Amino acid sequence: MKNKHLFITLLCATLTMTACRSSYKISGIERTRILIDSRYDKPLSKELDEYMEPFTHAVDSIKSPVVGKAAQYMSAKRPEGLLSNLLPDILMWAAKDYNEKPDFAVYNIGGIRAAIAEGTVTYGDIMEVAPFENKICFVTLSSEKTLELLQQIAKRGGEGLSHGVQLRLSEDGKLLQAHINGEDVKAKNSYRVATIDFVAQGNDDMTAFKASTDVVMPKEEKNNVRNVIAEYFKEKMKNGETVDAKVEGRIVIEK
């Protein structure tokens, strides 16, 4: 028995030392966004299919309604991407429903959780883009805090910014120049900003938002940002239009 225990102890020690001497080393880390669609579906077994049917029906009834069409594949990228341009523009579009006239909008790229494929777009597609319970909101920042915010965005390599914002960044993340609607940031005493509540709370290293004043942060479900996005798509569809976006030099990194 003693020999047995000794053998097990030596074996464990040997395995531990071997594991610690692994020759594998991490050579690099990369990340990318993968569009998950029907190409990844696998047929279920008959029994499992029957069990899941009522749940699938309930989920599909929510996710399947068509809200519009996309003119092209759109994803979020730094410093600037099609989807990360579109979403802050949608916040600007929605501002009229809240009697707001923001100077610009910010949407965090980390909150954009999927891409939008070309063609028919369902409510389920929008849910995948914005799966969280974030609400649209509006805040006021002084010109000094607005500049601080844009410096923080520059350090992060870019975030979603609405049409009319133009930033020039250095390769190491320093803000070289900032214009909002054609004017230097110091041209106004304060700026009204449309964003989502998660960002307005100073998250994703955009701490300048913590100095916000005149905060309008509605809590009702209709103000969930995915519903706001869906309404934009629906209006475009009603007018016979497809939803599109373009990269237009909102954020430029100087080489």
SULDA-V899764 format. One record per helix or strand of 3 or more residues. SS is the DSSP state (~ for helix, > for strand). FROM is the first residue (numbers start at 1). TO is the last residue. If there is no record, write none. Layout:
SS/FROM/TO, SS/FROM/TO
This chain:
~/2/20, ~/38/40, ~/46/63, >/66/70, ~/82/98, >/104/107, ~/109/111, >/119/122, ~/123/129, >/135/142, ~/143/155, >/165/169, >/175/180, ~/185/187, >/190/196, ~/197/200, ~/207/211, >/213/216, ~/221/223, ~/225/238, >/251/253
